[in-house]
Amino acid sequence: MPNALYHAMGGNALPSQMQNMINQYRQFRQSFSGNPKQEVMNLLQSGRINQQQLNQYQQMAQQLQTAMNNERTRNNEFVE
């Protein structure tokens, strides 16, 4: 059973922008088929993205992964 006080204090709430990104990622992950690394390399080789953009996207992906892991940890931390 989740800790009611923790939830009442907003303990599991993410900023709405981050929550939106997580939801969009989950939708994308469910619909994507193929090799993600190969798709990124195709974008880079075709010039649709450049190395600087790739670096930015990778940094954003790491931040999103950290946020998702933190959220998962917070949710599991207060389950009795």
C-alpha positions in Angstrom: 0.0 0.0 0.0 1.5 3.4 -1.0 2.3 5.9 1.8 -0.7 8.3 1.8 1.3 11.1 3.5 4.0 10.9 0.9 1.5 11.1 -1.9 -0.5 13.9 -0.2 2.7 16.0 -0.1 3.3 15.5 -3.8 6.1 13.1 -3.3 5.6 11.3 -6.5 4.8 14.3 -8.7 7.2 15.3 -11.5 7.0 18.7 -13.1 4.4 18.5 -15.8 6.9 19.1 -18.6 9.0 16.1 -17.5 5.9 14.0 -17.1 4.8 14.9 -20.6 8.2 13.9 -22.0 8.0 10.5 -20.2 4.5 9.9 -21.6 5.7 10.8 -25.1 8.7 8.5 -24.7 6.5 5.6 -23.6 4.2 6.1 -26.6 7.1 6.2 -28.9 8.7 3.1 -27.4 5.5 1.1 -27.8 5.2 2.1 -31.5 8.9 1.9 -32.6 10.2 -1.2 -34.3 13.7 -1.5 -35.6 17.2 -0.9 -34.4 17.4 2.4 -32.6 21.2 2.8 -33.0 20.9 2.1 -36.7 18.1 4.7 -37.1 20.2 7.3 -35.3 23.2 6.5 -37.5 21.0 6.9 -40.6 19.8 10.3 -39.5 23.4 11.4 -38.8 24.7 10.0 -42.1 21.8 11.5 -44.1 22.4 15.0 -42.6 19.0 15.1 -41.1 20.8 15.7 -37.8 24.3 16.8 -37.1 26.8 15.7 -34.4 25.9 18.6 -32.1 22.2 17.8 -32.2 23.0 14.1 -31.6 25.0 15.1 -28.5 22.2 17.3 -27.2 19.6 14.5 -27.8 21.9 12.0 -26.0 22.2 14.3 -23.0 18.4 14.8 -22.9 17.9 11.1 -23.1 20.2 10.5 -20.2 18.3 13.2 -18.2 15.0 11.5 -19.0 16.4 8.1 -18.0 17.6 9.5 -14.7 14.2 11.1 -14.1 12.4 7.8 -14.9 14.7 5.8 -12.6 14.2 8.4 -9.8 10.5 8.2 -10.2 10.5 4.4 -10.2 12.7 4.5 -7.0 10.4 6.9 -5.3 7.3 4.8 -6.1 9.0 1.6 -4.8 10.5 3.3 -1.8 7.2 4.0 -0.1 5.3 0.8 -0.9 4.6 -1.1 2.3 
